[in-house]
Amino acid sequence: MNNRDTPFYVLIGLLSVQVAYGLYWAGYDVSARLGLWDSPELAIAFVQSLTLLQEVFFFSHVVMNCVALALTLAGRHWALPVFVVSFVFDRADWVIMGGNNVFSILVDVDTWALFSFTLQGAIIALLVYLRFEGRLR
């Protein structure tokens, strides 16, 4: 590995964290639907607080993160627009979740939003850098 490869490997690491982060929250959502929570009443309240549009945004975002990682590993410039769309879907999901009182009780929304936004900003910056450097074709 040389210094020219470092941003690429950092990007792969950050995208991997992003994919794991999305899969974690997808597991959270699915586990509530399967009744695997300690509190069935809270799981039901959580599921009922979600809208179809929000779920479409969220799960599309998770899938697109995986696609962006695969495209990056393949060295394809399409990783950038795919990840930007994923980012927009995630932000739309977070805007909808901002008004979800059940979710706000369950997790520290501000901390997770800051973590997610910072991670995604770094990923977009590296994707742009590597695209213009010619590493992603």
Secondary structure, DSSP 8 states (H G I E B T S, - for coil): --TTTHHHHHHHHHHHHHHHHHHHHHHHHHHHHTT-SS-HHHHHHHHHT--HHHHHHHHHHHHHHHHHHHHHHTT-TTHHHHHHHHHHHHHHHHHHHHT-HHHHHHS-HHHHHHHHHHHHHHHHHHHHHHHHHTS--
